[in-house]
Amino acid sequence: MLADRLARYSQTLRYGDLPDPVVHEVKRRVLDSLGCALGAWNTLPCLVARRIAKLVKMPHGATLWGTNHKTLADLAAFANGGLVRYLDFNDTYLSKEPAHPSDNIPAIVAAGEAAHASGKQVIQAIALAYEVQCRLCDAAALRPRGWDHVTYGPFSSALGVAKVMKLSHRQTVQAVNLAGVANVALRQTRVGDISMWKACAFSNAARNGVFAAMLAQLGMTGPSPIFEGEKGFMKLVSGPFDLAALGGETGQAPALDESQSPQFKILDTYIKRDPVEYHAQTAVEAAVALRADLMESEGVRAIEQILDIEIGSYDVAIEIIGRDPEKWQPATRETADHSFPYCIAASLLDGRMTLQSFSMKRLRDPVIRNLIKKVRVVRQPEFVECYPQSMPTRITVKTEAGKTYMRQVDVPVGHPGNPMSDRDLEAKFRGLTAGRLSRSRIDRLVEFIWRLDRVGDIGALMPLLKI
């Protein structure tokens, strides 16, 4: 049974099984996630989640990031997870089902803090959660069936948490069963006008994963077999699938090359350079480059002379950010950062995308609204087979002068094929945390994460996050 296999993998995976690049990549994702979290500190859904979590005080629990307040680990996972996700700036994985696997990190850190886990224990648990979530995303698409990608989250979070809590094999199996039975999420979260729940959808899934592990630790059992049962996950949610061999897994043949163990999936995930939905990353890069061409050729009023903007893309991207009518008239930040028309119009006008690109003043700006009306999104058949190895976007602009300008980007910065450097990642982190923390604290925090494998208790991180 798959639940037993996942529990066995969780039990047998050791820190020494992780290659150095995997350990380093985990550190990079922790740094990136903390930056995203502190950057979202004052946003409304995160304030609501933090207020809920503050209603419970647990002296030996988990810290709400940025505060001294400790609460139950599952509530901390919910509040801190919303912070990581809100800006839509944390990492991404694209396959049959898309995901943001760093969403698992707050749950693992919360449970790890309560259990006094070491940095190495947290690192191996994060690598495990990435492995499970990404392999599930490779195995079966949930979106066409009406379910949200966060439905895989309770499984990956429960397994990562079980690792730092040192659950037995039996307890881990039950954590998987409990995580799966009651936590199926509707895709409506990402359709049409997008609400604040987008920031909380995975953090709620992770909260349920933590809760499942806590219940299993105390002896609670869950329905079995959770995946293969008559009314189980495969029959009702995902459809049948086979899970490929996991990184470092013993007793399972690798999916492609039987002479080698499969690469750990964290190495195949992507860091974002721009704060937009991942399918828009190449579009923004192309639009910024095209804007420079326009300015050089037609002068400072070039944007005013645009007659038509065509965004050439592929099916998955169009479905998520280029199809619904709301994408042409976004009323919320959540809809705007999931809108091809908005992201391209803003990039052409401003020459970049920043967190300020989604202010309510900017969303209501008639200049950007008028430019959005000139945007068309067109399916490019030659792009369809490229995804997810690359995610090409072609921007074509026609002007009143009768000229046509075109730029295409296939692989964005931050993709494994075009990786973001540690230096650039630190710069992203410093930009997100400036104004929240002092420069000296930021320096200490960066140093702490780079030596995370030498930390004796992950709880030592919490004072460095205090705002």
C-alpha positions, 0 to 999 in steps of 0.5 A: 500500500502506498501509505505504508511505502511513504511511511517506510521512506520517511523512516529510512531517509537519513540526513547522510542520504542527502547530497550536498546540493540538496542540503544547500537547496533546502537552505536556499528555500528556507531563506527565500520562504522567510523573506516572503513571509516577512514581506507579507507581515502586515497583509490582511489574510495574514493578520487574520490568521495570526489573530486566530492563532494568538487566541491559543497560548502554548508555552512549549509550542511553536512561535508565530513568526515575527512575535514572541507568541507561542501556540499549538504547532498546527495553528503556527503552521497555518499563520506562518504558512499564510505569510510564506504564500501571500505574495505569490513569491515563494517557489514553484514546481510545475508538472501534471499538477503545479505546486509551491512546495516551500509551503511545507516549510512552516509546518515542519519548522513549527513541529520541529520547534515544538520537538526541539529538532536540530537543523539537520532534522529540519533539513531532511524533513523539508527534503522529504516533503518536497520529494513527496509533494512533487512526486505526487504532482508528477503522478496525477493531475487534480485540476481537471477533476475540480480539486486544488493542488493543495490537496496533496499538501496534507500528505507531504506536510504530515510526512515531513512533520512525522519525521521531525516528531520522530513518529514510529512507522505505524504512527506515520502510516496513520498520520498519512491515513488521517491526512488524506481522509478529510482534506480534499480542497476545491479548485474554486480557490483559483477560478475567476475573481481570486480571494484572500483564501488563496494565501491560506489554502495550503497553510490550511492543508499543512495545518491539517497535516500537522494535526494528523501527525499529532493525532497519530502520535497519541494513538489515533488511527485513520481509514485504510487503505487511504489511497487504494481503498474502495472509496479512497483517494485514487477512486474519488480524487486523483484517479489511479496512479503509480508513484515513481521512486523517491530520492534515496528510496531503497527497494524501489526501481528508479523511474527512468534509469535503473542504474541510478537513484532518482534525483531529489525533486527539490533540485527540479523546483523553481525560485521566483524572481518576480512576484507573479504566478509562475507561468507569468515569469517568462512573460514579464521578462519578455515584456520588460525586454520588449519595453526597452526595444520600444523606448529605444525605437519610438521614444518615451511616449512609445507605450501610448502608441501601442495598438495591440498586445498579443501574448502567445502561450500554452494551454496550462498557462492560459487556463490559469492566468489568461482565460477568465474575464476577471483577468482583464479587470482584476479587482484584487491583488490575488487576481492581478498576480494571476493575470497575464493581461495585468502583469504584461501591462504593468511590465510594459508601463513600469519596466518591472514588477514589484510588490508595489505593482499590486497596490490598490491605487495601481489596480485602479489606474485608468492608464493600466486599465486601458492598456489591458484592453489591448491585450489578447492571449493566444495559444501557440501550438508549438509551445504545448510540448515544451511545458514543463521543461520550459515555459515559453511566452512570446509577446508581440506588440503593434504600434500606431507607427505600423511597427511590430516588436516581438520578444520571447523568453523560454526559461525564466531566471530561477528555473533549474535551467537558468538558476538564480545565484545565491547572491541574487537570492540574498538580494531578494531576501534583503529587499523583502525584509528591509524595513521589517528588520535592522540591517545587522539582524538581516545579516545574522539571519542570512548567516544563520540559514547558511549554517542551518545544518550546524544548528542544535535547536531550530527554536534558535531561529525565532528571536531572529525573526522578531519584528 
